[in-house]
Amino acid sequence: YARQLNLDMDQFTTCLDEKRYESEVTADFEYARQLGIQSTPTFFINGVALIGAQPFEVFQEVIELELAGKLTK
């Protein structure tokens, strides 16, 4: 994929070999696990989880219900 995206392969390979971002990725993974997230994408709107790819209208509905105080968590 990196080659298809025309990335600088020397920089890309060095980054992978050095595991440059491994600790950040691991920390994010652990945080998501603690929140109970088991799939991507998962979005939270004031504590309300939206799991999976959702159309705009779903986000809009949750936001409007939250603003109206009609959501229970």
N, CA, C and O atoms as a GROMACS GRO file, in nm:
protein
  292
    1TYR      N    1   0.082  -0.119   0.000
    1TYR     CA    2   0.000   0.000   0.000
    1TYR      C    3   0.087   0.127   0.000
    1TYR      O    4   0.058   0.223  -0.070
    2ALA      N    5   0.193   0.125   0.078
    2ALA     CA    6   0.280   0.242   0.086
    2ALA      C    7   0.336   0.277  -0.051
    2ALA      O    8   0.343   0.394  -0.089
    3ARG      N    9   0.376   0.177  -0.124
    3ARG     CA   10   0.430   0.200  -0.258
    3ARG      C   11   0.322   0.257  -0.350
    3ARG      O   12   0.348   0.350  -0.426
    4GLN      N   13   0.201   0.200  -0.342
    4GLN     CA   14   0.090   0.248  -0.426
    4GLN      C   15   0.055   0.393  -0.395
    4GLN      O   16   0.008   0.466  -0.482
    5LEU      N   17   0.076   0.433  -0.272
    5LEU     CA   18   0.049   0.571  -0.231
    5LEU      C   19   0.167   0.664  -0.259
    5LEU      O   20   0.162   0.783  -0.227
    6ASN      N   21   0.271   0.609  -0.318
    6ASN     CA   22   0.391   0.687  -0.352
    6ASN      C   23   0.457   0.749  -0.229
    6ASN      O   24   0.508   0.860  -0.236
    7LEU      N   25   0.454   0.675  -0.118
    7LEU     CA   26   0.524   0.724   0.001
    7LEU      C   27   0.674   0.707  -0.018
    7LEU      O   28   0.719   0.626  -0.099
    8ASP      N   29   0.749   0.784   0.057
    8ASP     CA   30   0.895   0.770   0.058
    8ASP      C   31   0.924   0.637   0.127
    8ASP      O   32   0.912   0.626   0.248
    9MET      N   33   0.963   0.537   0.050
    9MET     CA   34   0.979   0.402   0.103
    9MET      C   35   1.092   0.391   0.205
    9MET      O   36   1.083   0.311   0.298
   10ASP      N   37   1.198   0.470   0.190
   10ASP     CA   38   1.305   0.468   0.290
   10ASP      C   39   1.253   0.516   0.425
   10ASP      O   40   1.279   0.453   0.528
   11GLN      N   41   1.181   0.628   0.424
   11GLN     CA   42   1.126   0.680   0.549
   11GLN      C   43   1.022   0.585   0.608
   11GLN      O   44   1.019   0.563   0.729
   12PHE      N   45   0.939   0.530   0.523
   12PHE     CA   46   0.834   0.438   0.568
   12PHE      C   47   0.895   0.315   0.632
   12PHE      O   48   0.854   0.274   0.741
   13THR      N   49   0.992   0.254   0.566
   13THR     CA   50   1.057   0.134   0.618
   13THR      C   51   1.130   0.163   0.749
   13THR      O   52   1.123   0.082   0.842
   14THR      N   53   1.198   0.275   0.757
   14THR     CA   54   1.266   0.313   0.879
   14THR      C   55   1.167   0.328   0.994
   14THR      O   56   1.192   0.281   1.106
   15CYS      N   57   1.056   0.393   0.967
   15CYS     CA   58   0.953   0.413   1.069
   15CYS      C   59   0.903   0.277   1.120
   15CYS      O   60   0.890   0.257   1.241
   16LEU      N   61   0.875   0.186   1.028
   16LEU     CA   62   0.829   0.053   1.069
   16LEU      C   63   0.935  -0.023   1.146
   16LEU      O   64   0.906  -0.082   1.251
   17ASP      N   65   1.057  -0.022   1.096
   17ASP     CA   66   1.166  -0.094   1.162
   17ASP      C   67   1.192  -0.042   1.303
   17ASP      O   68   1.222  -0.120   1.394
   18GLU      N   69   1.181   0.089   1.321
   18GLU     CA   70   1.204   0.150   1.453
   18GLU      C   71   1.084   0.136   1.546
   18GLU      O   72   1.094   0.165   1.665
   19LYS      N   73   0.970   0.090   1.490
   19LYS     CA   74   0.845   0.084   1.567
   19LYS      C   75   0.818   0.219   1.632
   19LYS      O   76   0.784   0.229   1.750
   20ARG      N   77   0.835   0.322   1.551
   20ARG     CA   78   0.833   0.459   1.598
   20ARG      C   79   0.706   0.496   1.675
   20ARG      O   80   0.713   0.570   1.774
   21TYR      N   81   0.591   0.448   1.633
   21TYR     CA   82   0.465   0.487   1.697
   21TYR      C   83   0.398   0.372   1.772
   21TYR      O   84   0.279   0.380   1.805
   22GLU      N   85   0.473   0.266   1.797
   22GLU     CA   86   0.415   0.149   1.862
   22GLU      C   87   0.355   0.182   1.999
   22GLU      O   88   0.246   0.134   2.031
   23SER      N   89   0.422   0.260   2.080
   23SER     CA   90   0.371   0.288   2.215
   23SER      C   91   0.242   0.369   2.209
   23SER      O   92   0.151   0.346   2.289
   24GLU      N   93   0.231   0.464   2.116
   24GLU     CA   94   0.109   0.543   2.102
   24GLU      C   95  -0.008   0.456   2.056
   24GLU      O   96  -0.119   0.468   2.107
   25VAL      N   97   0.018   0.368   1.958
   25VAL     CA   98  -0.087   0.280   1.907
   25VAL      C   99  -0.132   0.184   2.017
   25VAL      O  100  -0.251   0.160   2.033
   26THR      N  101  -0.038   0.129   2.090
   26THR     CA  102  -0.070   0.037   2.199
   26THR      C  103  -0.152   0.107   2.307
   26THR      O  104  -0.248   0.050   2.359
   27ALA      N  105  -0.114   0.228   2.342
   27ALA     CA  106  -0.188   0.304   2.444
   27ALA      C  107  -0.330   0.332   2.398
   27ALA      O  108  -0.424   0.318   2.477
   28ASP      N  109  -0.348   0.371   2.273
   28ASP     CA  110  -0.482   0.396   2.219
   28ASP      C  111  -0.565   0.268   2.218
   28ASP      O  112  -0.683   0.270   2.252
   29PHE      N  113  -0.503   0.157   2.180
   29PHE     CA  114  -0.572   0.028   2.178
   29PHE      C  115  -0.620  -0.010   2.318
   29PHE      O  116  -0.734  -0.053   2.335
   30GLU      N  117  -0.533   0.006   2.417
   30GLU     CA  118  -0.569  -0.029   2.554
   30GLU      C  119  -0.681   0.060   2.608
   30GLU      O  120  -0.771   0.013   2.677
   31TYR      N  121  -0.674   0.188   2.575
   31TYR     CA  122  -0.779   0.281   2.618
   31TYR      C  123  -0.913   0.241   2.557
   31TYR      O  124  -1.014   0.239   2.627
   32ALA      N  125  -0.914   0.210   2.430
   32ALA     CA  126  -1.038   0.166   2.362
   32ALA      C  127  -1.091   0.037   2.425
   32ALA      O  128  -1.211   0.022   2.445
   33ARG      N  129  -1.001  -0.054   2.455
   33ARG     CA  130  -1.042  -0.180   2.517
   33ARG      C  131  -1.107  -0.154   2.652
   33ARG      O  132  -1.208  -0.217   2.686
   34GLN      N  133  -1.051  -0.062   2.730
   34GLN     CA  134  -1.108  -0.029   2.861
   34GLN      C  135  -1.247   0.032   2.848
   34GLN      O  136  -1.330   0.015   2.938
   35LEU      N  137  -1.272   0.101   2.738
   35LEU     CA  138  -1.404   0.160   2.713
   35LEU      C  139  -1.504   0.058   2.659
   35LEU      O  140  -1.622   0.088   2.645
   36GLY      N  141  -1.455  -0.062   2.629
   36GLY     CA  142  -1.543  -0.166   2.577
   36GLY      C  143  -1.559  -0.163   2.426
   36GLY      O  144  -1.646  -0.231   2.372
   37ILE      N  145  -1.478  -0.086   2.359
   37ILE     CA  146  -1.486  -0.078   2.213
   37ILE      C  147  -1.429  -0.206   2.154
   37ILE      O  148  -1.318  -0.247   2.186
   38GLN      N  149  -1.509  -0.267   2.066
   38GLN     CA  150  -1.466  -0.392   2.003
   38GLN      C  151  -1.466  -0.384   1.852
   38GLN      O  152  -1.434  -0.482   1.784
   39SER      N  153  -1.502  -0.268   1.797
   39SER     CA  154  -1.502  -0.255   1.652
   39SER      C  155  -1.477  -0.111   1.612
   39SER      O  156  -1.492  -0.018   1.692
   40THR      N  157  -1.439  -0.095   1.488
   40THR     CA  158  -1.420   0.038   1.434
   40THR      C  159  -1.505   0.052   1.309
   40THR      O  160  -1.527  -0.046   1.238
   41PRO      N  161  -1.553   0.170   1.284
   41PRO     CA  162  -1.539   0.288   1.369
   41PRO      C  163  -1.640   0.285   1.484
   41PRO      O  164  -1.748   0.227   1.473
   42THR      N  165  -1.602   0.347   1.593
   42THR     CA  166  -1.691   0.371   1.705
   42THR      C  167  -1.676   0.517   1.744
   42THR      O  168  -1.565   0.566   1.765
   43PHE      N  169  -1.788   0.586   1.753
   43PHE     CA  170  -1.789   0.728   1.789
   43PHE      C  171  -1.867   0.744   1.919
   43PHE      O  172  -1.960   0.668   1.946
   44PHE      N  173  -1.828   0.842   1.999
   44PHE     CA  174  -1.902   0.875   2.120
   44PHE      C  175  -1.951   1.019   2.111
   44PHE      O  176  -1.875   1.110   2.079
   45ILE      N  177  -2.079   1.036   2.140
   45ILE     CA  178  -2.138   1.170   2.148
   45ILE      C  179  -2.191   1.184   2.290
   45ILE      O  180  -2.296   1.129   2.323
   46ASN      N  181  -2.118   1.258   2.373
   46ASN     CA  182  -2.155   1.274   2.514
   46ASN      C  183  -2.185   1.141   2.581
   46ASN      O  184  -2.282   1.128   2.655
   47GLY      N  185  -2.101   1.043   2.554
   47GLY     CA  186  -2.114   0.914   2.618
   47GLY      C  187  -2.203   0.815   2.545
   47GLY      O  188  -2.212   0.699   2.586
   48VAL      N  189  -2.269   0.857   2.439
   48VAL     CA  190  -2.354   0.768   2.359
   48VAL      C  191  -2.268   0.711   2.247
   48VAL      O  192  -2.213   0.785   2.166
   49ALA      N  193  -2.258   0.578   2.243
   49ALA     CA  194  -2.175   0.513   2.142
   49ALA      C  195  -2.253   0.493   2.013
   49ALA      O  196  -2.366   0.445   2.013
   50LEU      N  197  -2.190   0.530   1.903
   50LEU     CA  198  -2.240   0.498   1.769
   50LEU      C  199  -2.139   0.401   1.710
   50LEU      O  200  -2.023   0.436   1.689
   51ILE      N  201  -2.184   0.280   1.685
   51ILE     CA  202  -2.093   0.175   1.642
   51ILE      C  203  -2.113   0.148   1.494
   51ILE      O  204  -2.225   0.134   1.446
   52GLY      N  205  -2.003   0.141   1.423
   52GLY     CA  206  -2.007   0.114   1.279
   52GLY      C  207  -2.023   0.240   1.198
   52GLY      O  208  -2.050   0.348   1.252
   53ALA      N  209  -2.007   0.225   1.068
   53ALA     CA  210  -2.024   0.339   0.978
   53ALA      C  211  -2.171   0.378   0.975
   53ALA      O  212  -2.258   0.296   0.944
   54GLN      N  213  -2.198   0.501   1.009
   54GLN     CA  214  -2.336   0.550   1.016
   54GLN      C  215  -2.353   0.669   0.923
   54GLN      O  216  -2.259   0.746   0.903
   55PRO      N  217  -2.471   0.684   0.866
   55PRO     CA  218  -2.495   0.801   0.783
   55PRO      C  219  -2.505   0.927   0.868
   55PRO      O  220  -2.528   0.920   0.989
   56PHE      N  221  -2.488   1.039   0.805
   56PHE     CA  222  -2.494   1.169   0.871
   56PHE      C  223  -2.620   1.183   0.955
   56PHE      O  224  -2.616   1.237   1.066
   57GLU      N  225  -2.732   1.135   0.902
   57GLU     CA  226  -2.860   1.152   0.969
   57GLU      C  227  -2.863   1.088   1.108
   57GLU      O  228  -2.930   1.138   1.199
   58VAL      N  229  -2.792   0.979   1.126
   58VAL     CA  230  -2.786   0.914   1.257
   58VAL      C  231  -2.713   1.004   1.357
   58VAL      O  232  -2.757   1.020   1.470
   59PHE      N  233  -2.601   1.061   1.315
   59PHE     CA  234  -2.528   1.154   1.401
   59PHE      C  235  -2.615   1.274   1.435
   59PHE      O  236  -2.622   1.318   1.550
   60GLN      N  237  -2.681   1.326   1.333
   60GLN     CA  238  -2.766   1.443   1.352
   60GLN      C  239  -2.878   1.414   1.452
   60GLN      O  240  -2.906   1.497   1.539
   61GLU      N  241  -2.941   1.297   1.441
   61GLU     CA  242  -3.049   1.260   1.532
   61GLU      C  243  -2.999   1.249   1.676
   61GLU      O  244  -3.063   1.300   1.768
   62VAL      N  245  -2.886   1.183   1.695
   62VAL     CA  246  -2.832   1.168   1.830
   62VAL      C  247  -2.796   1.303   1.889
   62VAL      O  248  -2.825   1.330   2.006
   63ILE      N  249  -2.735   1.389   1.810
   63ILE     CA  250  -2.697   1.522   1.858
   63ILE      C  251  -2.821   1.604   1.894
   63ILE      O  252  -2.825   1.670   1.998
   64GLU      N  253  -2.921   1.599   1.808
   64GLU     CA  254  -3.042   1.676   1.836
   64GLU      C  255  -3.116   1.624   1.960
   64GLU      O  256  -3.166   1.703   2.040
   65LEU      N  257  -3.122   1.493   1.977
   65LEU     CA  258  -3.184   1.436   2.097
   65LEU      C  259  -3.105   1.473   2.222
   65LEU      O  260  -3.162   1.503   2.326
   66GLU      N  261  -2.974   1.470   2.210
   66GLU     CA  262  -2.889   1.506   2.324
   66GLU      C  263  -2.909   1.653   2.361
   66GLU      O  264  -2.922   1.686   2.479
   67LEU      N  265  -2.913   1.740   2.262
   67LEU     CA  266  -2.934   1.883   2.289
   67LEU      C  267  -3.070   1.910   2.350
   67LEU      O  268  -3.086   2.003   2.428
   68ALA      N  269  -3.168   1.828   2.314
   68ALA     CA  270  -3.304   1.845   2.368
   68ALA      C  271  -3.320   1.777   2.504
   68ALA      O  272  -3.426   1.787   2.566
   69GLY      N  273  -3.216   1.709   2.550
   69GLY     CA  274  -3.221   1.641   2.679
   69GLY      C  275  -3.308   1.516   2.677
   69GLY      O  276  -3.360   1.475   2.780
   70LYS      N  277  -3.323   1.456   2.561
   70LYS     CA  278  -3.411   1.340   2.548
   70LYS      C  279  -3.339   1.206   2.543
   70LYS      O  280  -3.403   1.102   2.522
   71LEU      N  281  -3.210   1.207   2.560
   71LEU     CA  282  -3.135   1.081   2.559
   71LEU      C  283  -3.107   1.036   2.701
   71LEU      O  284  -3.072   1.116   2.788
   72THR      N  285  -3.123   0.906   2.722
   72THR     CA  286  -3.084   0.849   2.849
   72THR      C  287  -2.962   0.763   2.824
   72THR      O  288  -2.954   0.693   2.722
   73LYS      N  289  -2.869   0.769   2.915
   73LYS     CA  290  -2.744   0.696   2.896
   73LYS      C  291  -2.739   0.576   2.986
   73LYS      O  292  -2.640   0.502   2.984
   0.00000   0.00000   0.00000
